[in-house]
Amino acid sequence: MLIDNDPRFHDFVSRGLETARYRVCIAENETDGILRLQAGDIDCVLLDTQIHTSSGFEILTRIRDLDHRIPVIFITNRLDTNTAIRASQLGGYDYLVKPFDLNLLIHTVTKAVAARRIMETPAVLTIDDSVPNTPDAFLGRSHAMLEVFKRIGRVATWSVPVLIIGESGTGKELVARAIHQSSPRSRQQFMAVNCAALSDTLLESELFGHERGAFTGADRMRIGKFEACDGGSIFLDEIGDMSLIVQAKVLRLLQKQEFHRIGGNTTISTNVRIIAATNLNLPEKVQNGEFREELLYRLNGLLIRIPPLRDRIEDIPLLLQYFLRTCLLEMRRTGFEGFSADALRILQQYDWPGNVRQLQNTVRHAVMNSVGPIIIPSALPDELACSDPSRHLQDPSKIVPGVLNGNLRNFIDQRIQENSKDLYAESLEQMERMLLAHVLQHTEWNQTHAAEILGITRGKVRDRIRQFGL
């Protein structure tokens, strides 16, 4: 339905969309538009931002009251930044400025109608009120995470150092907090320091404190984290990036539970538990002379390895429910139902190089991008939408035109006729493209299985998919 009071524009939209096999009905004012919507059978609304004395934004509010799933595309005569922002804030699907190309209109309407039809199907993963909404919730039901929980339980009551190993974004600080909260020190301080974020001098001052005049700019005495955290736990994140000089001082503290402030002679005793974490290979850094071997042994009272998200895919639905609930509370959004089946499939099949942190950011992005009550694939970040295997489940000859159903000779003959000057490289690339597409079709776009068949890494498969635009 087009809600607009310009007869010439009515004809342009009707004829254009009818060529794409859409049925178009016209409403010249708000009342007619609302009555037509009440009759049903509308998949998308094109709405002028100003119709007589009615504001398109006011009309959108009434449309949302009738059907909060219907996509509304705003149309305006002028490019106005404030209007575009307002349209987006109110949940407009898109925003077109007159005059616009007919192909753009058809493309935008086609996407909107596809989104409407997906949202007509109930969400397969809904908001679960039983999932906790505390900011430090540490969730998982997979076997790998249950092992992590067991190790936390075993070490929590003992005041031994703990070393946490895991990729960036896996939740190393959450593990450290869980250890502290389950320990006899739970009522005392928990402090976290990112060792990679500070220079050597600043990190040393942050940990040990300094006396007045210890260095340029030290105009007053400062108490460090080890002193302030007496009786509690301190989390040293990215400890693999700590310099050898600071490592030596941390080693002394671990051995004797005492230290000196920078520029001071007074020995200060402290009772602090150190929980360290890194995403680096510390034994390798020891061999390269970049990390003290004795410090590694001291830190490793118990080792906890956190699995990357790709190795605990079964936890993704639970994490999605948690992040969606907390995100909606944070943004004060209501009316959300959950994730569509297609969106959930994409989220479960993605590789998640940024792990749980990336998943959290993805949910936040999807909520901000959603114009309906259900998160659908088009609301996901581009890198996820582009990885959707269902986009590629088609005849391989359509993926690599003229190669799989024909043969490489046809391609070579064609390039010879076109006077190619780089035929060797072009033919190798075409063969690689053909091979990759054929194997991926065989494995139904399971990249891990394809990598095994091809004898290459999954990362290389992923790179070639991007390179060839498969």
N, C-alpha and C positions, 0 to 999 in steps of 0.2 A: 504494500500500500504506500502511495505517495500522498503526504499531507502537505499541500502547497497551493498557493492562490494565484499562480502564474500560468494561464492557459497554454502559452507557447512552450513552457517547460514541461507541461503535462504531456504534450505530443512527443517531445524529444525523449522523455523517459519511457513512455509507453512503447513507442516503436522500437527503441533500442533494446529494452529488456525482453520484448516479445520475440526479437530475433534470437535471443538466447533461451527461448521457450519458457519464459516466466509469464504468468498471468498478472496483470497490473490493474489495481483499482485506484481511483482518485478520490481524495477527500479535500475539499477546498477550505475547510475550517476545522477547528478543534472538535466541535459537536459531532459533525459527520464522521470524523476519524474515530472517535471513541465508540460511536454506534456500530461502525463497521468492525471494529476490533471485538466488540461484544458478540458479534455474530460468528466470530471464529474464522479459521481457515487462513490466517495471515502468518506468513513465515518471517517477514522482515518489514520494517517500516523505514521509509525515507522521509525525514522530517525537516521542514524549513525552520530555521532558528527564529523567524518572525513571521507570523501569519495574522494579518489584520492587527488587532490589538492584543493578540495572545502571544506569549513567549513560548518558543519551542521547549525551553527548559521546564516550564510549568506543565506543558502537555506531556513531556517525558515522565514527570512524576505521576500523572494520571495513568499513563500507559503501564508504568511499573506496577501500579496498584492492581491493574487488571491482569497483567501477565508479566511476571518478572523474568521470564526466560526469553522473551522476544528481543532480537537485536534491533537497535535503533541507530540509523545512520543519519547524522546531521548534515544539512545542506545549507550553505550561506552564500551571500553575494560578495562578501569581502573577507579577506584574511585578517582575522583579529585574534591576537595571541590570547587575550583574556577569554574570548568566547571558546576557543579551542580547549583551553585549560578547564573551563567550566563544564564543557560537554564531556570531557574525559572524567572529571570528578563525579558527575552525576550518573556515569555508567553508560555513556554513549558508545556504541560499537566502533564507529569511525566518524570521520569528519571530512566532507568534500566541499571544495570551494568552486563556485561557478565562475567562468565556464570550465567544465572538465571533459576529458576525453571519454567517449562512450565505452571504450574497452576498460578503462579504470572503473567506471560505474559497474559494468558487468562483473568484473573481477571482484570488486568489493562486495557486491550483493551475493555472489556465489559463495564467498567465504562466510558471509553472515548466515546464509541459509544452511550451509553445512554445519555451522556451529549450533544453530537452532535445533537441527535434527539430532545432533549428538546429545544436546541437553534435554531432549524429550525422553531419553532413556534414563531411568533412575541411576543415581550414583552407586557404584559398586563398593566404594570404600567411603563410608560415612564418618561423620564426627562422632567420636566415642567419649562420652562424659566420664567413663571410668579411667581413661588415660590421664595421668597426672599432668597438671599445668604449671608446676613449679619450674623456675628458670634453670635449675641445676639437675633436672631429672636425668637419670642415667638408665637407658632402656635397652632391652634386648632379650629375645627368647631363643636365639640360635644357639647351637651347641658351642660355637666359638665364644660367644659372649658369656654363656653360663660358666665356661672355664675361667674367664676373666673374673667374674663375680666370686668364684670359689677362691681364687688366689687373693683377692681383696680381703675376703673373710679370714683367710689363714694368716695374713700378715698384719691386719689392722691392729690387733691387740699387742703386738710386739713393737718396741721402739727401735726397729732396725731400719737402715736406709732402704729405699725402694727405687729401682730403676725401671722406668716405663718406656717401652720401645713402640713406636708406631708412626705411620705416615702422618703428614700434616692434615689436620681436620678430622682425625679419628676420635678425638675426645680424651686426650692425655690428661688435661687439667681436670676433667670430670672424674677420672679414675683417682687422681691425687686427692680431690675433695672427698670422694667416697671413702678413701682410706682414712683420712683425717676424721670425718664425721662418725666413722665406726670405731674409732680408737678411744682410749681413755683421755686423749688430749682434746676431745671434741668441743669442750667448753672454752678452750684457749684459742689463741689467734691462729688463723690460716692465712699465710701471705704467699703471693705468687710473683715471681720475677722472671721476665723474659731476657735470657742472657744474650740473645742475638740482637736485641733492640737497643743496647747501650754500648758505648765505647768502653775500653778497658778501665779507664779512670772512673767514669761514671758508674760502671757496674761494681767496681771495688768499693766505691763510696756508698752505693746503694745497699750493698750487703754488709759491710763492716762499719760504716759511718766514718766520720773524720773529725779531727780537732780543728779549732779555729786557726787559720793561717797555714794549714797543711799544704795548700797549693793555691794558685792564683784564683781568686773568686770565693775562697772558703772563708767568708767573713763571720761565720759562727760555727759552733760545734753542732754536729749532726749525728743522731743515733741511727745506726744501720738496721737492716731487717733482722739480722741474727740476734741483735740485742733486744729489739722490740718484740720479737717473736718468742722470747724465752718461755718455755713450757708448752709451746705450740708446734706447728708444722710449717715448714717453708718449702714451696714448690719451685724448683729451679728448672724452668722450661728451656729447651734448646741448649742444654748444657754442653753439647758437642761444639758449640761456637765460642765457648769460654776460652780466654787466652791462658797460656801456660802459667803466667805469673799469678793470675787469680785462682787457677786450679790449685797451685801450691798452697795458697792460704786456705782454700776450702778443705784441702786434705788435712792440714794441721787442725782445723776446727773439728773435722770428723774424728781425728785421732785423740784429741785432748779436750774437746768441747770448750775451747778457749781461744781468744784472738785479741788483736790490738786494733784500735781504730787507726785510720791513716793519720800519720803524724803524731801518734800518741805512744806512750810507753807503758801505760796502765794495762795490765792483763785483765780481760773481762771474761768471766765464765758465763756460759749459756747452756741451757738444756733444750735443744731444738732438734726436731726430727727433720731430716732432709729427704725429700722425695724429688727425684730428678727425672727428666724426660728428654728424649731426643728422637729425631727421625733419621739420624746419621748412623753409619756403621762405626761404632766406637772402636772395636778391635782393629779395624783397618786404619783408623786415625792413630791408634797406638803404634802400629807398625810404621806409619809415616812420621812418627815423632811429633804428632800434633795433639796428643792427649796422653796424660800421665797414666801409666799402667796401674800403679798402686791406687790411684783415685778411682779408676774403673772398678777394681776389686772392692774397694771400700763402699762405693755407691751400690754395688750389686748385692745387697743383702738378700734381696729377692727380685727376680726379673719378671715383669709382666709385659707380655706382648699383646697389643691391641690389634685385632684383625682389621684390614681395610674393609670398606663397605661392600666392595664387589665380592668379598668372601663371606658376607653375611646377608645375602639378598633377602632371605626370609624375614629379616627384621625391618625391611623397608616399609611395609604397610603400617606397622606400629609406629615407626618414626614419623611417617607422613601424618598420621592422625594426631600425634603429639605436636608437631610443628604447625599443622593447620590450626589446631585449637589455640595454641599460644599466640599465633600470628593474628588470628581473628580478635582475640582479646586485646592484644596490643594495638591493633588498628581500629578497634571498636566497629568492626564490620559484622553485620547480621545477615541472615537469610542464606548463608552458605549451606550446601548439603554434603559436598565431598568431591571425590574424583571420579571421572568417567572411566569406563573400562579401557578405552584406548590410551588415556593419559596414564593410568596405572601401569599398563603394559610397557609403555615407553620408559617410565620411571624405574621399573624393575629390570629392564633390559639394558639400561645405560651403564657405562663403565665406572662412573663416579671417581674421576681422578682426584677431586677435591674432598672426597669422602663425606662424612656426616655434615660438616660445615657447608659444603656445596649443596647438599640436599636441603638444608635449612634455608639457605639463600634462594634456592629454586622455588620452594613453597611460598616464600615471601614475594618473589617475583610473580608467581602464578596468581596469587591473591590480588596483587595490584593490577594485573593484566586482565583479570576476569571481568566480564560484563554480565555474567549470569550466575546462577546459584551453584553451578557445577564446574569444576576445573576440567577443561578439555585440552587436547593437544596444542591448539593455537595459543593458549595462555602460557605455555611453557617457554623457557628461554630457547633461542634459536639453535644452540648447540645440541639440545635434546630433541627438538622437533626434527632436525636434520638427520638424527641418528635413528629415527623410527623405521624399523625394518619393514613395516607394512607398506611404506611408501615404495618399496622396491620389489614386492612380491608380484612380479609380472613376468611375462615372457622375456627370456634373456635377450632375444633379438631386439626388443624395444629398449633395453638398457645399453646395448652396444650395437647400434644400427649397422647393418651390412656386414657383420663379422660372424656372429654365431650361426645364423641361418645360412650365410653364404660361406665364403672362405677367405683366407688371408690374401690369396692371389688376386681376388677382385680389388681389394684395398690397394695392393701394390700396383696393379695395372692402372688404377685410377690416379694414384699419386705420380706415376711416371708420366701419364698424359698431362698432368698439371705441372710438370717440370719441377718436381720436388728436388731440393738440394740437400735434404737431410733424411733420405728414405730409410737408412739403416736404423737410426734412432726412432723414427716414427713407427716402423714395423715392429720393433721390439716393444714399444709402448702399447701398440695395438694388441699384440699377442698377450702381454701381461694383463691388459684390461680384460681381454676375452677370457683368459684363464681365471682371473679373480672373480669375474661376474658368474662364470659357469660353476665354480666351486661354491660360491656363496648361495647361488640358487639351489645347489644340491643340499647344502646344510640348512636351508631355509633361513639364511642370514644369521646363523649362529657363528659369530666371529671366532670364538675359541676353537670350535670344531674345524672351521675353515683353516685356521692357522696350523692346526695339527696335520691336516691333509697336505697343506702346501709346504710344511716344514719350515715355517717362518714364525716370528713372534706375532702375538695378537696386536701389539702396537704398530707393527709394520702393515698388517692387514687394515687397521683403522686409518693409517696414513694414506694408504693407496685408495681406500674408499673415498676419502676427502679429495685426494689429488685427481682422481678420475671422475669425480662428481657422480658416483654411483648412488 
